[in-house]
Each structure stands twice: as structure tokens, then as C-alpha cells.
Amino acid sequence: MSYGSARKSTPIKEEKFARFVYFGLVVYKNSEVRTRTAVRNRKEKEEQPACRPNMSVNQIMED
């Protein structure tokens, strides 16, 4: 009887552990994606000011 109950409880523990691991992976992936997009946004912000003066110079030349 006790062996049967122990047998039943182990899959639940494994399932909880599996869910915990899966949740951790999902959170890890989401944070990884966020950092990537943040880095990408930072790079774009750094590149934009370099492009704008060129545009203004071209506009001045055209005028």
C-alpha cells in the first residue's frame, strides 16, 4: 500500500520538476530575447545620430 502511494507521488513530483524546469527555460529565453532587442535598439540609437548629420549636410548642399 505504501509502495503504491509512493509510486503515485513520484510522477507528480517529476511533473512539478519538469514544469519548473520548463518555466525556467521560458523565462531564460524571454530574458535572452529582451537583452538582444535592447542591444539592437541601443545599436540603432547609436547609428541614428551618425546618419542625421549626413542628411542635414545633404539638405544644405541641395538648398
GROMACS elastic network, one bead per residue, 0.5 to 0.9 nm:
[ bonds ]
;  ai    aj funct       b0    kb
    1     4     6  0.51180   500
    1     5     6  0.63700   500
    1     6     6  0.86611   500
    2     5     6  0.51265   500
    2     6     6  0.61206   500
    2     7     6  0.84564   500
    3     6     6  0.50916   500
    3     7     6  0.60386   500
    3     8     6  0.86664   500
    4     8     6  0.62583   500
    4     9     6  0.87251   500
    5     8     6  0.50354   500
    5     9     6  0.62124   500
    5    10     6  0.88414   500
    6     9     6  0.51198   500
    6    10     6  0.63971   500
    7    10     6  0.56297   500
    7    11     6  0.75099   500
    8    11     6  0.62401   500
    8    12     6  0.72613   500
    9    12     6  0.53764   500
    9    13     6  0.63979   500
    9    14     6  0.87991   500
   10    13     6  0.50481   500
   10    14     6  0.61133   500
   10    15     6  0.84791   500
   11    15     6  0.59069   500
   11    16     6  0.84725   500
   12    16     6  0.61184   500
   12    17     6  0.84935   500
   13    16     6  0.51044   500
   13    17     6  0.60950   500
   13    18     6  0.84794   500
   14    18     6  0.59309   500
   14    19     6  0.84441   500
   15    19     6  0.60364   500
   15    20     6  0.84406   500
   16    19     6  0.50616   500
   16    20     6  0.60575   500
   16    21     6  0.85793   500
   17    21     6  0.61220   500
   17    22     6  0.84879   500
   18    21     6  0.50956   500
   18    22     6  0.60131   500
   18    23     6  0.84360   500
   19    23     6  0.59181   500
   19    24     6  0.83832   500
   20    23     6  0.50905   500
   20    24     6  0.60679   500
   20    25     6  0.85987   500
   21    24     6  0.50002   500
   21    25     6  0.61748   500
   21    26     6  0.86468   500
   22    25     6  0.50426   500
   22    26     6  0.61819   500
   22    27     6  0.86153   500
   23    26     6  0.50709   500
   23    27     6  0.61670   500
   23    28     6  0.84840   500
   24    27     6  0.51339   500
   24    28     6  0.60219   500
   24    29     6  0.85533   500
   25    29     6  0.60286   500
   25    30     6  0.84839   500
   26    29     6  0.51228   500
   26    30     6  0.61020   500
   26    31     6  0.85792   500
   27    30     6  0.50808   500
   27    31     6  0.61152   500
   27    32     6  0.84950   500
   28    31     6  0.51880   500
   28    32     6  0.60893   500
   28    33     6  0.86333   500
   29    33     6  0.61463   500
   29    34     6  0.85664   500
   30    33     6  0.51008   500
   30    34     6  0.61510   500
   30    35     6  0.86746   500
   31    35     6  0.61750   500
   31    36     6  0.85644   500
   32    35     6  0.52292   500
   32    36     6  0.62177   500
   32    37     6  0.87198   500
   33    36     6  0.50438   500
   33    37     6  0.61780   500
   33    38     6  0.84873   500
   34    37     6  0.51887   500
   34    38     6  0.60005   500
   34    39     6  0.85200   500
   35    39     6  0.60597   500
   35    40     6  0.84762   500
   36    39     6  0.51344   500
   36    40     6  0.61110   500
   36    41     6  0.85901   500
   37    41     6  0.60072   500
   37    42     6  0.84302   500
   38    41     6  0.50689   500
   38    42     6  0.60721   500
   38    43     6  0.85836   500
   39    43     6  0.61591   500
   39    44     6  0.86221   500
   40    43     6  0.51095   500
   40    44     6  0.62202   500
   40    45     6  0.86461   500
   41    44     6  0.50536   500
   41    45     6  0.61463   500
   41    46     6  0.85950   500
   42    45     6  0.50927   500
   42    46     6  0.62093   500
   42    47     6  0.86446   500
   43    46     6  0.50405   500
   43    47     6  0.61400   500
   43    48     6  0.86289   500
   44    47     6  0.50300   500
   44    48     6  0.60314   500
   45    48     6  0.52772   500
   45    49     6  0.71528   500
   46    49     6  0.63690   500
   46    50     6  0.73485   500
   47    50     6  0.54110   500
   47    51     6  0.65763   500
   48    51     6  0.51677   500
   48    52     6  0.62795   500
   49    52     6  0.51967   500
   49    53     6  0.68870   500
   50    53     6  0.62625   500
   50    54     6  0.72316   500
   51    54     6  0.54246   500
   51    55     6  0.64948   500
   51    56     6  0.89833   500
   52    55     6  0.50481   500
   52    56     6  0.62802   500
   52    57     6  0.86181   500
   53    57     6  0.60383   500
   53    58     6  0.85142   500
   54    57     6  0.50423   500
   54    58     6  0.61591   500
   54    59     6  0.85976   500
   55    58     6  0.50892   500
   55    59     6  0.61866   500
   55    60     6  0.86548   500
   56    60     6  0.61440   500
   56    61     6  0.85526   500
   57    60     6  0.50816   500
   57    61     6  0.61481   500
   57    62     6  0.85960   500
   58    61     6  0.50230   500
   58    62     6  0.61356   500
   58    63     6  0.86292   500
   59    62     6  0.50350   500
   59    63     6  0.61740   500
   60    63     6  0.50969   500
